[in-house]
Amino acid sequence: MNQGVMLNAYPDSMGKNLGDIVAVLEKPELKDAFSSFYILPSMFHTDLDRGFSVQDYGLEESLATREDLQHLMDLGIDLKLDFILNHASVLSPQFQDLIKHGDASKYKDFFINWNTFWEGHGTMNAEGFIEPDADLIKDMFFRKPGLPILMVEFPDGHQVPYWNTFYQKVWEEHGKTQYLGQMDLNIKSELVWEFYEDTLRTLASYGASIVRLDAFAYASKEVGKRNFFNEPETWEILERLTKLANKYGLTFLPEIHASYEEARFRQVTDKGYMTYDFFLPGLIIDALESGNGSHLQKWANEIQDNHIGVVNMLGCHDGIPLLDLKGILPEAQIQNLIDVVVARGGFVKDLHGAKNVYYQVNATYYSALGDNDKKMLLARALQMFMPGKPQVWYLDLFAGKNDHEAMKRAGEGGHKEINRTNLSTEEINDRLTWPVVRKQIELLQLRNTHPAFGEGAHMDFTCNGSKVAITWTKGDAKISLDADLSAATYTIRK
């Protein structure tokens, strides 16, 4: 996998569709800025969660075509695409077949029948679903209040509970039950594994080289386990998936949100996979706000010394991770970060309502830094000089501010829209003249082309309070970043 810079956007984030993004990437101002592109999954047939509720993996032609994808590859840009293996939309052909044919459906076991799963391990209640024995679910990880169930009406009128970890909505329309939501797939069904292979084959046909495994830690379900990152089952699933991926020349990037102290990133590395550096976004904000780079230095050295393969970032479509920082930053410092970003217009969403269990803070990275050009540029420079493959959220690149109006339009649960503002082609052209944008692009081009960042390069990171120096060396090539965190200034020596 190349270590060059990766763009991250929806297909309609920069213009109306992927073709418009291709036109932007062809501009001379962006030459050599990117070598990869993570296209978010609204390019597929989806219905909810801006793409993460997939009906099927066919292309949404109004947003992306095979010609667009080929054009990207012709520009020397490889692709990272999403595979949502834990769940599928209720509008998927498999679920639609289930509600049409009920017990006669070929896909009856494609999803997880709650009562079948918990049979013998709980008590059937008056509503028609088993309430598991308390000791079996006391440690289960829930993403929403209550049991993760969707009651599905079969053609004969009786209701069957199916496992539903994430979103659900049920209503009556013209005398018929209607559904929205994402249904968990039954990892023990061979039909599901046939679907998995078909999906990977499809993604490879689009030109994917990296496949992000979204929510894969939820896929394993076992009675009496946490049902998030069950072990050893999660690793067994990943191993079986990898054998399929190898057939199609795909590299997996498992997505795991877990605190530093849990060391899940080490487990992923030990198994031979890349992982997301969800620690870097918060560590950089902490370094800039505290004027101390020691925590950042510790993490950079840990990545290099332990050969941890990471994709790093500042912002992304989900927000700025905070839960992940536990164990690498003191609790008081994490709370201070929350307070600072919220004071600058950010929004904190607790994990399914639980107090003091922070999952992420929703804000643009630029606004999290106080809409400060100097801090944004230094943050980007630090990212470019950290180990790993840098991923760049389009709105960070174009100095996007918190979009509170978008949050209001989205209503309840729309907090993520604060950092998902679509930019028109005209807005892109205007922002390409902004110094904070032009200078970021120069940093991307430097990271993408300088030989000192090549595979096998060595990093030296020194820190003395607010003064940070990072030097990369490969053979005769050498490049250094000297930064003053308190003054938010930096120089680059080649």
The 8 nearest C-alpha neighbors of each residue, nearest first, counted from 0:
[[1, 2, 208, 250, 209, 3, 388, 77],
 [0, 2, 3, 34, 388, 454, 35, 4],
 [3, 1, 388, 0, 4, 387, 454, 453],
 [4, 2, 447, 34, 1, 388, 5, 33],
 [3, 5, 33, 389, 34, 447, 390, 35],
 [4, 6, 35, 390, 36, 33, 391, 34],
 [5, 7, 36, 391, 390, 37, 35, 392],
 [8, 6, 37, 392, 391, 36, 393, 38],
 [9, 7, 38, 393, 12, 39, 392, 10],
 [8, 10, 39, 12, 11, 38, 41, 7],
 [9, 11, 17, 16, 12, 62, 42, 8],
 [10, 12, 16, 15, 9, 13, 14, 17],
 [13, 11, 421, 9, 10, 8, 422, 14],
 [14, 12, 422, 20, 11, 423, 421, 424],
 [13, 15, 423, 424, 19, 11, 16, 12],
 [16, 14, 11, 19, 13, 423, 17, 12],
 [17, 15, 11, 62, 10, 18, 19, 14],
 [18, 16, 10, 20, 63, 19, 62, 21],
 [17, 19, 21, 16, 20, 67, 22, 63],
 [18, 20, 22, 14, 17, 21, 16, 15],
 [21, 19, 23, 17, 22, 18, 13, 24],
 [20, 22, 18, 24, 19, 23, 25, 17],
 [21, 23, 19, 25, 20, 24, 18, 26],
 [24, 22, 20, 25, 21, 26, 19, 29],
 [25, 23, 21, 26, 22, 29, 20, 30],
 [26, 24, 22, 23, 21, 27, 29, 30],
 [25, 27, 28, 23, 24, 29, 30, 22],
 [26, 28, 30, 29, 25, 24, 31, 23],
 [27, 29, 26, 30, 431, 440, 437, 25],
 [30, 28, 32, 27, 26, 24, 31, 440],
 [29, 31, 27, 32, 28, 26, 25, 24],
 [32, 30, 444, 33, 29, 447, 448, 34],
 [31, 33, 444, 443, 29, 30, 440, 447],
 [34, 32, 4, 5, 31, 35, 6, 3],
 [33, 35, 76, 3, 4, 5, 75, 77],
 [36, 34, 5, 77, 76, 78, 33, 6],
 [37, 35, 6, 78, 5, 7, 38, 79],
 [36, 38, 79, 7, 78, 80, 6, 39],
 [39, 37, 8, 9, 80, 36, 7, 10],
 [38, 40, 9, 41, 8, 37, 80, 81],
 [41, 39, 50, 42, 43, 81, 51, 38],
 [40, 42, 50, 43, 49, 39, 45, 9],
 [41, 43, 40, 59, 58, 63, 62, 10],
 [44, 42, 58, 59, 56, 41, 57, 40],
 [45, 43, 59, 54, 55, 57, 53, 56],
 [46, 44, 53, 54, 50, 52, 43, 41],
 [45, 47, 52, 50, 53, 44, 54, 48],
 [48, 46, 52, 49, 50, 45, 51, 180],
 [47, 49, 51, 50, 52, 46, 45, 41],
 [50, 48, 47, 41, 51, 46, 40, 45],
 [51, 49, 41, 40, 45, 48, 52, 47],
 [50, 52, 48, 53, 49, 40, 47, 83],
 [51, 53, 88, 47, 45, 50, 87, 46],
 [54, 52, 45, 88, 87, 55, 51, 44],
 [53, 55, 91, 88, 45, 44, 90, 87],
 [56, 54, 53, 44, 57, 91, 43, 45],
 [57, 55, 43, 44, 58, 198, 53, 54],
 [56, 58, 43, 55, 44, 59, 201, 42],
 [59, 57, 43, 60, 42, 44, 63, 56],
 [58, 60, 43, 42, 44, 61, 62, 63],
 [59, 61, 63, 62, 64, 58, 42, 43],
 [60, 62, 59, 63, 16, 64, 58, 42],
 [63, 61, 16, 60, 59, 42, 17, 10],
 [64, 62, 60, 17, 42, 59, 61, 58],
 [65, 63, 67, 66, 60, 68, 58, 62],
 [64, 66, 68, 67, 69, 205, 63, 58],
 [65, 67, 69, 64, 68, 70, 63, 18],
 [68, 66, 70, 64, 65, 69, 18, 63],
 [69, 67, 65, 71, 70, 66, 72, 64],
 [68, 70, 66, 72, 71, 67, 65, 73],
 [69, 71, 73, 67, 68, 72, 66, 74],
 [72, 70, 74, 68, 73, 69, 76, 67],
 [71, 73, 76, 75, 69, 74, 70, 77],
 [72, 74, 70, 75, 71, 69, 76, 68],
 [75, 73, 71, 72, 76, 70, 25, 34],
 [76, 74, 72, 73, 34, 77, 71, 35],
 [75, 77, 34, 35, 72, 71, 74, 36],
 [78, 76, 35, 72, 36, 34, 75, 208],
 [79, 77, 207, 36, 35, 208, 37, 206],
 [78, 80, 37, 209, 207, 210, 36, 208],
 [81, 79, 210, 38, 37, 211, 207, 78],
 [82, 80, 211, 210, 40, 83, 212, 213],
 [81, 83, 212, 84, 211, 213, 210, 80],
 [84, 82, 213, 85, 212, 81, 86, 214],
 [83, 85, 86, 82, 215, 213, 212, 218],
 [86, 84, 218, 183, 184, 215, 83, 214],
 [85, 87, 183, 182, 184, 181, 84, 83],
 [88, 86, 181, 182, 53, 52, 54, 91],
 [89, 87, 181, 52, 90, 54, 91, 53],
 [88, 90, 91, 94, 180, 181, 179, 182],
 [91, 89, 88, 54, 95, 92, 94, 179],
 [90, 92, 54, 88, 93, 89, 94, 95],
 [93, 91, 95, 94, 96, 90, 54, 55],
 [92, 94, 96, 91, 95, 106, 97, 109],
 [95, 93, 97, 96, 91, 89, 92, 98],
 [94, 96, 92, 97, 98, 93, 90, 99],
 [95, 97, 99, 93, 94, 98, 100, 92],
 [98, 96, 94, 101, 104, 95, 100, 99],
 [97, 99, 95, 101, 153, 96, 100, 94],
 [98, 100, 96, 97, 101, 95, 154, 153],
 [99, 101, 104, 103, 97, 98, 96, 102],
 [102, 100, 153, 97, 103, 98, 104, 99],
 [101, 103, 104, 107, 100, 97, 153, 105],
 [104, 102, 100, 101, 105, 107, 97, 106],
 [105, 103, 100, 106, 97, 107, 101, 102],
 [104, 106, 107, 103, 97, 96, 108, 109],
 [107, 105, 109, 104, 108, 97, 93, 96],
 [106, 108, 104, 109, 105, 97, 102, 110],
 [107, 109, 110, 106, 111, 188, 185, 112],
 [110, 108, 106, 185, 107, 184, 191, 188],
 [109, 111, 184, 185, 108, 183, 112, 107],
 [112, 110, 185, 162, 161, 113, 184, 108],
 [111, 113, 161, 115, 114, 160, 116, 110],
 [112, 114, 161, 116, 160, 115, 162, 111],
 [115, 113, 117, 116, 112, 118, 129, 128],
 [116, 114, 118, 112, 113, 117, 111, 119],
 [115, 117, 113, 114, 118, 112, 111, 222],
 [118, 116, 114, 120, 115, 119, 113, 131],
 [119, 117, 115, 120, 114, 116, 121, 129],
 [118, 120, 121, 117, 122, 131, 116, 115],
 [121, 119, 117, 118, 131, 132, 122, 222],
 [120, 122, 131, 132, 130, 129, 119, 117],
 [121, 123, 129, 130, 124, 131, 120, 132],
 [122, 124, 129, 128, 130, 127, 121, 125],
 [125, 123, 126, 127, 128, 129, 122, 130],
 [124, 126, 127, 123, 128, 129, 122, 130],
 [127, 125, 124, 128, 123, 129, 158, 150],
 [126, 128, 125, 124, 123, 129, 158, 159],
 [129, 127, 123, 124, 126, 114, 160, 130],
 [128, 130, 123, 122, 114, 121, 131, 124],
 [129, 131, 122, 121, 123, 128, 132, 124],
 [132, 130, 121, 120, 129, 133, 122, 117],
 [131, 133, 121, 135, 134, 120, 130, 136],
 [132, 134, 135, 136, 137, 131, 121, 130],
 [133, 135, 137, 132, 136, 223, 138, 131],
 [136, 134, 223, 133, 132, 137, 131, 222],
 [135, 137, 139, 138, 133, 134, 223, 131],
 [136, 138, 134, 139, 133, 135, 225, 223],
 [139, 137, 225, 136, 140, 224, 135, 134],
 [140, 138, 225, 136, 137, 226, 141, 224],
 [139, 141, 225, 227, 138, 226, 142, 136],
 [142, 140, 143, 139, 144, 164, 147, 351],
 [141, 143, 351, 165, 164, 140, 350, 144],
 [142, 144, 351, 141, 145, 165, 147, 164],
 [145, 143, 351, 146, 141, 142, 352, 147],
 [146, 144, 147, 143, 141, 148, 142, 351],
 [145, 147, 148, 144, 141, 143, 130, 164],
 [148, 146, 163, 164, 162, 145, 149, 141],
 [149, 147, 162, 163, 161, 146, 160, 150],
 [148, 150, 161, 160, 163, 151, 162, 147],
 [151, 149, 160, 159, 158, 161, 148, 152],
 [152, 150, 159, 158, 160, 149, 153, 161],
 [151, 153, 158, 157, 156, 159, 150, 154],
 [152, 154, 101, 156, 98, 155, 157, 158],
 [155, 153, 156, 101, 99, 100, 152, 98],
 [156, 154, 153, 157, 101, 152, 158, 100],
 [157, 155, 154, 153, 152, 158, 151, 159],
 [156, 158, 153, 152, 155, 159, 154, 151],
 [159, 157, 152, 151, 150, 153, 156, 160],
 [158, 160, 151, 150, 152, 161, 157, 153],
 [161, 159, 150, 113, 149, 148, 151, 112],
 [160, 162, 112, 113, 149, 111, 148, 163],
 [161, 163, 148, 111, 113, 147, 183, 164],
 [162, 164, 147, 148, 182, 183, 165, 149],
 [165, 163, 147, 142, 162, 183, 166, 141],
 [164, 166, 163, 181, 142, 167, 143, 180],
 [167, 165, 180, 181, 168, 164, 163, 179],
 [168, 166, 180, 179, 165, 169, 181, 149],
 [167, 169, 179, 178, 180, 170, 166, 177],
 [168, 170, 178, 177, 179, 167, 176, 171],
 [171, 169, 177, 176, 172, 178, 168, 175],
 [172, 170, 176, 175, 177, 174, 173, 169],
 [171, 173, 175, 174, 176, 170, 177, 169],
 [174, 172, 175, 171, 176, 177, 170, 178],
 [173, 175, 172, 171, 176, 177, 170, 156],
 [176, 174, 172, 171, 173, 177, 170, 152],
 [175, 177, 171, 170, 172, 178, 174, 169],
 [178, 176, 170, 169, 171, 175, 172, 179],
 [179, 177, 169, 168, 180, 89, 170, 176],
 [180, 178, 168, 167, 89, 169, 177, 181],
 [179, 181, 167, 166, 89, 88, 168, 182],
 [180, 182, 88, 87, 86, 89, 52, 166],
 [181, 183, 163, 86, 87, 88, 89, 184],
 [184, 182, 86, 85, 163, 162, 110, 111],
 [185, 183, 110, 86, 85, 186, 109, 111],
 [184, 186, 110, 111, 187, 109, 188, 183],
 [185, 187, 188, 184, 191, 218, 219, 192],
 [188, 186, 185, 189, 191, 192, 109, 184],
 [189, 187, 190, 191, 186, 185, 109, 108],
 [188, 190, 192, 191, 193, 187, 186, 109],
 [191, 189, 193, 188, 192, 194, 109, 106],
 [190, 192, 194, 189, 188, 193, 109, 195],
 [191, 193, 195, 189, 194, 190, 196, 188],
 [194, 192, 190, 196, 191, 195, 197, 189],
 [193, 195, 191, 197, 192, 196, 198, 190],
 [196, 194, 192, 198, 193, 197, 191, 199],
 [197, 195, 199, 193, 198, 194, 200, 192],
 [196, 198, 194, 200, 195, 199, 201, 193],
 [199, 197, 201, 195, 196, 200, 194, 202],
 [200, 198, 202, 196, 201, 197, 203, 195],
 [199, 201, 197, 203, 198, 202, 196, 204],
 [202, 200, 198, 204, 199, 203, 197, 205],
 [203, 201, 199, 205, 204, 200, 207, 198],
 [202, 204, 207, 200, 206, 205, 201, 199],
 [203, 205, 201, 202, 206, 200, 207, 199],
 [206, 204, 202, 203, 207, 201, 68, 65],
 [205, 207, 203, 204, 78, 208, 202, 77],
 [208, 206, 78, 203, 79, 209, 202, 205],
 [207, 209, 249, 78, 79, 250, 206, 77],
 [210, 208, 79, 250, 207, 249, 251, 211],
 [211, 209, 251, 80, 79, 81, 252, 250],
 [210, 212, 252, 81, 253, 251, 213, 82],
 [213, 211, 253, 82, 215, 254, 252, 83],
 [212, 214, 83, 215, 254, 211, 82, 81],
 [215, 213, 216, 217, 85, 254, 212, 83],
 [214, 216, 217, 218, 213, 212, 85, 84],
 [215, 217, 228, 227, 214, 218, 233, 255],
 [218, 216, 227, 215, 219, 214, 226, 85],
 [219, 217, 85, 215, 216, 220, 186, 84],
 [218, 220, 217, 233, 229, 232, 226, 221],
 [221, 219, 226, 218, 222, 217, 229, 224],
 [220, 222, 224, 223, 226, 219, 229, 225],
 [223, 221, 224, 135, 220, 117, 116, 120],
 [222, 224, 135, 221, 136, 225, 134, 139],
 [223, 225, 226, 221, 222, 229, 139, 135],
 [224, 226, 139, 227, 138, 140, 229, 223],
 [227, 225, 220, 224, 229, 139, 217, 219],
 [226, 228, 217, 225, 216, 229, 140, 219],
 [229, 227, 216, 233, 230, 217, 226, 219],
 [228, 230, 227, 233, 226, 232, 219, 231],
 [231, 229, 232, 233, 228, 234, 235, 219],
 [230, 232, 234, 233, 229, 235, 228, 236],
 [233, 231, 230, 235, 234, 229, 236, 219],
 [234, 232, 236, 235, 229, 230, 231, 228],
 [235, 233, 237, 236, 232, 231, 238, 230],
 [234, 236, 232, 238, 237, 233, 239, 231],
 [237, 235, 233, 239, 234, 238, 240, 232],
 [236, 238, 234, 240, 235, 239, 241, 233],
 [239, 237, 235, 241, 240, 236, 234, 242],
 [238, 240, 236, 242, 241, 237, 235, 243],
 [241, 239, 237, 243, 242, 238, 236, 244],
 [240, 242, 244, 238, 243, 239, 245, 237],
 [241, 243, 245, 239, 240, 244, 238, 246],
 [242, 244, 240, 241, 246, 245, 196, 239],
 [245, 243, 241, 249, 246, 247, 242, 240],
 [244, 246, 248, 242, 247, 243, 249, 241],
 [247, 245, 244, 243, 248, 242, 249, 200],
 [246, 248, 245, 244, 249, 203, 200, 243],
 [249, 247, 245, 246, 244, 250, 208, 203],
 [248, 250, 244, 208, 247, 209, 245, 251],
 [251, 249, 209, 210, 208, 252, 248, 244],
 [252, 250, 210, 209, 211, 253, 249, 212],
 [251, 253, 211, 273, 274, 210, 212, 254],
 [254, 252, 212, 211, 251, 274, 255, 213],
 [255, 253, 213, 212, 252, 214, 275, 211],
 [256, 254, 257, 253, 216, 214, 275, 263],
 [255, 257, 323, 254, 258, 277, 322, 320],
 [258, 256, 323, 255, 259, 261, 263, 322],
 [257, 323, 259, 325, 260, 261, 322, 324],
 [258, 260, 262, 326, 261, 323, 325, 324],
 [259, 261, 326, 262, 258, 325, 327, 324],
 [260, 262, 259, 258, 263, 257, 326, 264],
 [263, 261, 264, 259, 260, 265, 266, 258],
 [264, 262, 266, 265, 261, 267, 257, 259],
 [265, 263, 267, 262, 266, 268, 274, 259],
 [266, 264, 268, 263, 262, 267, 269, 307],
 [265, 267, 269, 263, 268, 264, 270, 262],
 [268, 266, 264, 270, 265, 269, 272, 263],
 [269, 267, 265, 271, 272, 270, 266, 307],
 [268, 270, 266, 271, 267, 265, 272, 264],
 [269, 271, 267, 268, 272, 266, 234, 265],
 [270, 272, 268, 269, 267, 273, 308, 266],
 [273, 271, 268, 267, 270, 274, 252, 251],
 [272, 274, 308, 309, 252, 268, 271, 267],
 [275, 273, 309, 252, 253, 308, 264, 310],
 [276, 274, 310, 309, 277, 311, 254, 273],
 [275, 277, 311, 278, 309, 310, 279, 274],
 [276, 278, 275, 279, 320, 323, 280, 311],
 [279, 277, 276, 280, 324, 281, 282, 323],
 [278, 280, 282, 281, 277, 276, 283, 311],
 [281, 279, 313, 283, 282, 278, 319, 312],
 [282, 280, 284, 283, 279, 278, 285, 321],
 [281, 283, 279, 285, 284, 280, 295, 286],
 [282, 284, 286, 285, 281, 280, 279, 287],
 [285, 283, 281, 287, 286, 282, 288, 280],
 [284, 286, 282, 288, 283, 287, 289, 281],
 [287, 285, 283, 292, 291, 289, 290, 284],
 [288, 286, 284, 290, 484, 285, 289, 283],
 [287, 289, 285, 286, 290, 284, 485, 291],
 [290, 288, 291, 286, 287, 285, 485, 292],
 [289, 291, 485, 465, 484, 287, 286, 288],
 [292, 290, 465, 464, 286, 289, 293, 484],
 [291, 293, 286, 295, 294, 296, 465, 462],
 [292, 294, 296, 295, 291, 297, 462, 464],
 [295, 293, 297, 296, 292, 298, 282, 327],
 [296, 294, 292, 298, 293, 297, 282, 299],
 [295, 297, 293, 299, 294, 298, 292, 300],
 [298, 296, 294, 300, 295, 299, 301, 293],
 [297, 299, 301, 295, 300, 296, 302, 294],
 [300, 298, 296, 302, 301, 297, 295, 385],
 [299, 301, 303, 297, 302, 298, 304, 296],
 [300, 302, 298, 304, 299, 303, 305, 297],
 [303, 301, 307, 299, 300, 305, 304, 306],
 [302, 304, 306, 300, 301, 305, 299, 307],
 [303, 305, 301, 306, 302, 300, 307, 299],
 [304, 306, 307, 303, 302, 301, 300, 265],
 [307, 305, 303, 304, 302, 308, 268, 301],
 [306, 308, 302, 305, 268, 309, 303, 273],
 [309, 307, 273, 306, 387, 274, 268, 310],
 [310, 308, 387, 274, 275, 273, 276, 311],
 [309, 311, 388, 275, 387, 389, 276, 274],
 [312, 310, 276, 389, 390, 309, 275, 388],
 [313, 311, 390, 389, 314, 391, 280, 279],
 [312, 314, 280, 364, 315, 279, 391, 311],
 [315, 313, 364, 392, 312, 319, 318, 395],
 [314, 316, 392, 317, 318, 313, 312, 319],
 [317, 315, 318, 419, 418, 314, 415, 392],
 [318, 316, 315, 415, 319, 361, 359, 314],
 [317, 319, 361, 315, 360, 359, 316, 314],
 [318, 320, 360, 359, 314, 361, 280, 321],
 [321, 319, 359, 322, 323, 277, 318, 358],
 [320, 322, 359, 323, 324, 358, 357, 319],
 [323, 321, 358, 357, 324, 258, 320, 325],
 [258, 322, 324, 257, 321, 259, 325, 320],
 [325, 323, 321, 327, 322, 258, 259, 328],
 [326, 324, 258, 323, 327, 259, 328, 322],
 [325, 327, 260, 259, 328, 324, 329, 258],
 [326, 328, 324, 325, 259, 329, 260, 294],
 [329, 327, 326, 324, 325, 332, 330, 333],
 [330, 328, 332, 331, 333, 326, 327, 325],
 [329, 331, 333, 332, 334, 328, 325, 326],
 [332, 330, 334, 329, 333, 335, 328, 336],
 [331, 333, 335, 334, 329, 330, 336, 328],
 [334, 332, 336, 330, 335, 331, 337, 328],
 [335, 333, 337, 331, 332, 336, 338, 330],
 [334, 336, 332, 338, 333, 337, 339, 331],
 [337, 335, 333, 339, 334, 338, 340, 332],
 [336, 338, 334, 335, 340, 339, 341, 333],
 [337, 339, 335, 341, 336, 340, 342, 334],
 [340, 338, 342, 336, 337, 341, 335, 343],
 [339, 341, 367, 343, 345, 342, 337, 338],
 [340, 342, 345, 344, 338, 343, 339, 346],
 [343, 341, 339, 340, 344, 338, 345, 337],
 [344, 342, 340, 341, 345, 369, 367, 339],
 [345, 343, 341, 342, 340, 346, 401, 362],
 [346, 344, 341, 362, 340, 361, 343, 360],
 [345, 347, 361, 360, 341, 348, 362, 344],
 [348, 346, 360, 361, 349, 359, 345, 341],
 [349, 347, 350, 360, 346, 359, 358, 357],
 [348, 350, 357, 352, 353, 351, 356, 358],
 [349, 351, 352, 358, 353, 356, 357, 348],
 [352, 350, 143, 142, 353, 349, 144, 141],
 [351, 353, 349, 350, 354, 348, 143, 144],
 [352, 354, 350, 351, 356, 349, 355, 357],
 [355, 353, 356, 352, 349, 357, 350, 351],
 [354, 356, 357, 353, 349, 350, 352, 358],
 [357, 355, 354, 353, 350, 349, 358, 322],
 [358, 356, 349, 322, 355, 359, 350, 321],
 [357, 359, 322, 350, 321, 349, 356, 320],
 [360, 358, 320, 321, 319, 357, 318, 361],
 [359, 361, 347, 319, 346, 318, 362, 348],
 [360, 362, 318, 346, 345, 415, 347, 319],
 [363, 361, 345, 418, 401, 417, 367, 364],
 [362, 364, 418, 366, 365, 401, 400, 367],
 [363, 365, 367, 366, 314, 395, 362, 368],
 [364, 366, 370, 368, 363, 367, 398, 375],
 [367, 365, 370, 369, 368, 363, 400, 364],
 [368, 366, 364, 340, 369, 365, 362, 363],
 [369, 367, 366, 365, 370, 371, 364, 374],
 [368, 370, 366, 371, 367, 343, 365, 340],
 [371, 369, 366, 365, 368, 372, 400, 367],
 [370, 372, 369, 374, 373, 368, 375, 365],
 [371, 373, 375, 374, 435, 376, 370, 365],
 [374, 372, 376, 375, 371, 487, 377, 488],
 [373, 375, 377, 487, 371, 376, 372, 378],
 [376, 374, 372, 378, 373, 377, 365, 371],
 [375, 377, 379, 373, 378, 374, 380, 372],
 [376, 378, 380, 374, 379, 375, 381, 487],
 [377, 379, 375, 381, 376, 380, 374, 382],
 [380, 378, 382, 376, 377, 381, 375, 383],
 [379, 381, 377, 383, 382, 378, 376, 384],
 [382, 380, 384, 378, 379, 383, 377, 385],
 [381, 383, 379, 385, 384, 380, 378, 389],
 [382, 384, 380, 381, 385, 446, 379, 389],
 [385, 383, 381, 382, 380, 386, 469, 480],
 [384, 386, 382, 383, 381, 299, 387, 469],
 [387, 385, 299, 384, 303, 302, 388, 309],
 [388, 386, 309, 310, 389, 311, 308, 385],
 [387, 389, 310, 2, 311, 3, 4, 309],
 [390, 388, 311, 4, 310, 312, 5, 387],
 [389, 391, 5, 312, 311, 6, 4, 7],
 [392, 390, 6, 7, 5, 312, 393, 389],
 [391, 393, 7, 315, 395, 394, 314, 8],
 [392, 394, 396, 395, 8, 7, 391, 397],
 [395, 393, 399, 397, 396, 392, 398, 418],
 [396, 394, 398, 397, 393, 392, 399, 364],
 [395, 397, 393, 394, 398, 436, 392, 439],
 [396, 398, 394, 395, 436, 399, 430, 393],
 [399, 397, 395, 396, 365, 394, 400, 436],
 [398, 400, 394, 397, 395, 365, 363, 401],
 [399, 401, 366, 363, 402, 365, 398, 370],
 [402, 400, 417, 363, 362, 403, 366, 418],
 [403, 401, 417, 405, 404, 400, 418, 406],
 [402, 404, 406, 405, 417, 401, 407, 416],
 [405, 403, 407, 406, 402, 408, 417, 409],
 [404, 406, 408, 403, 407, 402, 416, 417],
 [405, 407, 403, 409, 416, 413, 404, 414],
 [408, 406, 404, 410, 405, 409, 403, 413],
 [409, 407, 405, 410, 406, 404, 413, 403],
 [408, 410, 413, 406, 407, 405, 411, 416],
 [411, 409, 407, 413, 408, 412, 406, 414],
 [412, 410, 413, 409, 414, 407, 406, 408],
 [411, 413, 414, 410, 409, 415, 406, 348],
 [412, 414, 409, 406, 410, 411, 415, 416],
 [413, 415, 406, 416, 412, 417, 361, 346],
 [416, 414, 417, 413, 361, 418, 317, 318],
 [417, 415, 419, 418, 406, 414, 405, 413],
 [416, 418, 402, 415, 401, 406, 403, 419],
 [419, 417, 363, 416, 362, 420, 415, 401],
 [420, 418, 416, 417, 421, 316, 415, 394],
 [419, 421, 418, 422, 402, 416, 417, 12],
 [422, 420, 12, 13, 419, 423, 11, 14],
 [423, 421, 13, 426, 12, 14, 420, 427],
 [424, 422, 14, 426, 425, 13, 427, 421],
 [423, 425, 14, 427, 426, 428, 13, 422],
 [424, 426, 428, 423, 427, 429, 422, 14],
 [427, 425, 429, 423, 428, 424, 422, 430],
 [428, 426, 424, 430, 429, 425, 431, 423],
 [429, 427, 425, 431, 426, 430, 424, 432],
 [428, 430, 426, 427, 431, 432, 425, 433],
 [431, 429, 433, 432, 427, 428, 426, 397],
 [430, 432, 428, 429, 433, 436, 427, 437],
 [431, 433, 430, 429, 434, 437, 428, 436],
 [432, 434, 430, 436, 435, 431, 437, 429],
 [435, 433, 437, 436, 438, 432, 431, 439],
 [436, 434, 438, 433, 437, 372, 439, 376],
 [437, 435, 439, 433, 434, 438, 397, 431],
 [438, 436, 434, 440, 439, 435, 433, 431],
 [437, 439, 441, 440, 435, 436, 434, 442],
 [440, 438, 442, 436, 441, 437, 435, 376],
 [441, 439, 443, 437, 442, 438, 444, 436],
 [440, 442, 438, 444, 439, 443, 445, 437],
 [441, 443, 445, 439, 440, 444, 446, 438],
 [444, 442, 440, 446, 32, 445, 441, 447],
 [445, 443, 32, 447, 441, 31, 442, 446],
 [444, 446, 442, 443, 447, 448, 449, 441],
 [447, 445, 443, 444, 448, 449, 383, 442],
 [446, 448, 3, 444, 445, 4, 443, 449],
 [447, 449, 445, 446, 444, 450, 31, 452],
 [448, 450, 451, 445, 446, 452, 447, 453],
 [451, 449, 453, 452, 476, 448, 473, 477],
 [450, 452, 476, 473, 472, 477, 449, 453],
 [453, 451, 450, 456, 449, 471, 446, 454],
 [454, 452, 450, 451, 456, 455, 473, 2],
 [455, 453, 456, 452, 2, 1, 473, 451],
 [454, 456, 453, 457, 473, 452, 472, 451],
 [455, 457, 473, 454, 472, 453, 452, 451],
 [456, 458, 472, 471, 473, 455, 459, 470],
 [459, 457, 471, 470, 460, 472, 456, 469],
 [458, 460, 470, 469, 471, 461, 457, 468],
 [461, 459, 469, 468, 296, 458, 470, 462],
 [462, 460, 468, 467, 469, 459, 463, 296],
 [463, 461, 467, 466, 464, 292, 293, 468],
 [462, 464, 466, 465, 467, 461, 292, 293],
 [465, 463, 291, 466, 462, 292, 290, 293],
 [464, 466, 291, 290, 484, 483, 485, 463],
 [467, 465, 483, 463, 464, 462, 482, 484],
 [466, 468, 462, 482, 461, 481, 465, 483],
 [467, 469, 481, 461, 480, 460, 482, 462],
 [468, 470, 460, 480, 479, 459, 461, 481],
 [471, 469, 479, 459, 458, 478, 480, 460],
 [472, 470, 458, 478, 457, 477, 451, 479],
 [473, 471, 477, 451, 457, 456, 476, 474],
 [472, 474, 456, 451, 476, 475, 457, 477],
 [473, 475, 476, 472, 451, 477, 456, 450],
 [474, 476, 473, 477, 472, 451, 450, 478],
 [477, 475, 451, 473, 474, 472, 450, 478],
 [476, 478, 472, 451, 471, 493, 473, 475],
 [477, 479, 493, 471, 470, 492, 451, 472],
 [480, 478, 470, 492, 469, 491, 471, 493],
 [479, 481, 491, 469, 468, 490, 482, 470],
 [482, 480, 468, 490, 489, 467, 491, 479],
 [483, 481, 489, 467, 488, 466, 484, 468],
 [482, 484, 466, 488, 486, 465, 485, 487],
 [485, 483, 487, 465, 290, 287, 486, 482],
 [486, 484, 290, 487, 483, 465, 287, 289],
 [485, 487, 488, 483, 484, 290, 465, 482],
 [488, 486, 484, 374, 485, 483, 373, 377],
 [489, 487, 483, 486, 482, 377, 484, 373],
 [490, 488, 482, 481, 483, 377, 491, 480],
 [489, 491, 481, 480, 482, 492, 488, 479],
 [490, 492, 480, 479, 481, 493, 489, 478],
 [493, 491, 479, 478, 480, 490, 481, 477],
 [492, 478, 477, 479, 491, 476, 480, 449]]
